[in-house]
Amino acid sequence: MKPRTMYILGFGLVIAICASAFIISPAGEFGGADDQGSNKIEEIDPDFQPWASSLWSPPPETESLLFAVQAAIGAVIIGYFIGNERGKKVAIKNGEKLETVQAKAMMKSSIEGPNK
């Protein structure tokens, strides 16, 4: 199977897995693990006092912006490495062709001599 077909099937599988959460539980609430963890701690030990706190709590808009920037940086890094690997494959493929052309030219020039 071609690599492109494998990528398309893999991408389709990821989309299907993500969509299945909404199909299985259409009215479900998808809260973060932070909220669930703190609620469970309060349920187990209501007198619990955290030993550390945040140095800075940004407003919700800024928090969303920082999360989006973090995701974009991750996407750029992943895209760079995928593009780099693809570039290596193309360079190797083109390099082999170039070496073949250079070898033929060298053989031709050695047969004909330096004056031609």
Backbone torsions as a table, in degrees:
resi	resn	phi	psi	omega
1	MET	NA	140.8	-178.3
2	LYS	-68.8	148.7	178.6
3	PRO	-59.4	-35.8	-179.5
4	ARG	-63.6	-40.9	178.0
5	THR	-63.8	-39.1	178.4
6	MET	-63.6	-41.7	178.6
7	TYR	-62.9	-43.1	-179.2
8	ILE	-64.5	-44.0	178.2
9	LEU	-64.6	-40.9	178.0
10	GLY	-63.7	-43.4	178.9
11	PHE	-63.7	-41.7	177.3
12	GLY	-62.4	-38.4	178.5
13	LEU	-65.1	-42.6	178.1
14	VAL	-61.9	-44.1	178.4
15	ILE	-62.4	-41.3	-180.0
16	ALA	-64.9	-40.5	178.4
17	ILE	-64.5	-44.1	179.6
18	CYS	-64.9	-40.8	-178.9
19	ALA	-70.9	-27.8	-178.6
20	SER	-62.5	-29.7	177.8
21	ALA	-62.3	-37.8	-180.0
22	PHE	-79.1	-26.6	178.2
23	ILE	-76.1	-42.0	-178.7
24	ILE	-68.3	-42.9	-177.2
25	SER	-131.6	80.4	-174.8
26	PRO	-66.0	-28.9	-178.6
27	ALA	-104.5	14.2	-177.0
28	GLY	-72.6	155.9	175.9
29	GLU	-103.0	129.5	-179.0
30	PHE	-108.2	82.4	-179.7
31	GLY	-86.3	165.2	-179.7
32	GLY	-79.4	162.8	179.8
33	ALA	-69.1	-27.9	179.5
34	ASP	-61.0	-46.6	-179.7
35	ASP	-64.7	-43.1	-179.3
36	GLN	-64.7	-40.3	-179.8
37	GLY	-64.7	-47.7	-179.2
38	SER	-66.1	-35.8	177.2
39	ASN	-65.2	-40.4	179.9
40	LYS	-66.9	-39.2	178.2
41	ILE	-63.5	-44.5	178.2
42	GLU	-63.3	-33.9	178.6
43	GLU	-68.4	-40.3	-178.1
44	ILE	-75.8	-47.4	-176.4
45	ASP	-136.4	95.0	-177.7
46	PRO	-63.9	-20.7	-178.7
47	ASP	-92.1	8.0	-177.4
48	PHE	-63.7	133.6	175.9
49	GLN	-116.6	120.3	178.8
50	PRO	-62.0	141.9	-178.7
51	TRP	-91.9	-5.1	176.8
52	ALA	-141.2	153.5	177.4
53	SER	-138.9	163.9	-179.9
54	SER	-67.5	143.4	175.5
55	LEU	-75.6	-31.8	-177.2
56	TRP	-149.6	130.1	175.3
57	SER	-112.5	105.8	-177.4
58	PRO	-72.5	158.8	174.2
59	PRO	-63.0	157.3	-176.8
60	PRO	-55.2	-36.7	-179.9
61	GLU	-65.5	-43.8	179.6
62	THR	-66.8	-38.0	178.6
63	GLU	-62.0	-42.8	177.4
64	SER	-64.2	-40.9	178.6
65	LEU	-62.3	-45.6	-179.8
66	LEU	-63.4	-38.5	177.9
67	PHE	-65.1	-42.3	179.1
68	ALA	-65.0	-39.4	178.1
69	VAL	-64.6	-41.7	178.1
70	GLN	-61.3	-43.5	178.8
71	ALA	-64.8	-40.1	179.5
72	ALA	-65.2	-41.7	178.2
73	ILE	-62.3	-43.2	177.1
74	GLY	-61.5	-41.5	179.0
75	ALA	-65.1	-38.6	178.2
76	VAL	-64.9	-42.9	180.0
77	ILE	-63.6	-46.9	179.1
78	ILE	-63.0	-44.4	178.9
79	GLY	-61.8	-37.9	178.3
80	TYR	-61.2	-47.6	-177.7
81	PHE	-68.8	-37.3	176.1
82	ILE	-64.8	-45.7	178.2
83	GLY	-64.0	-37.4	179.0
84	ASN	-63.9	-43.9	178.3
85	GLU	-64.4	-41.0	178.2
86	ARG	-64.9	-41.1	177.8
87	GLY	-62.3	-38.7	177.5
88	LYS	-62.2	-44.0	-179.9
89	LYS	-62.2	-43.7	179.9
90	VAL	-66.0	-40.7	-179.6
91	ALA	-65.2	-40.2	178.2
92	ILE	-64.2	-44.7	179.7
93	LYS	-62.2	-47.0	179.8
94	ASN	-70.7	-33.0	178.8
95	GLY	-64.8	-39.1	177.8
96	GLU	-64.6	-41.8	178.5
97	LYS	-64.2	-42.8	-179.2
98	LEU	-63.8	-42.2	179.0
99	GLU	-62.0	-40.5	178.9
100	THR	-63.0	-44.1	179.2
101	VAL	-64.9	-42.8	179.5
102	GLN	-64.5	-40.6	179.7
103	ALA	-63.9	-41.8	178.5
104	LYS	-63.9	-41.7	179.8
105	ALA	-64.8	-40.0	178.8
106	MET	-64.9	-42.1	180.0
107	MET	-64.7	-41.9	-178.9
108	LYS	-63.9	-43.8	-178.5
109	SER	-69.3	-32.4	178.6
110	SER	-73.6	-31.3	178.6
111	ILE	-74.0	-44.4	-176.6
112	GLU	-75.7	-26.2	-179.4
113	GLY	98.9	165.2	-175.6
114	PRO	-74.2	-18.7	-175.6
115	ASN	-81.1	-19.2	-177.2
116	LYS	-89.5	NA	NA
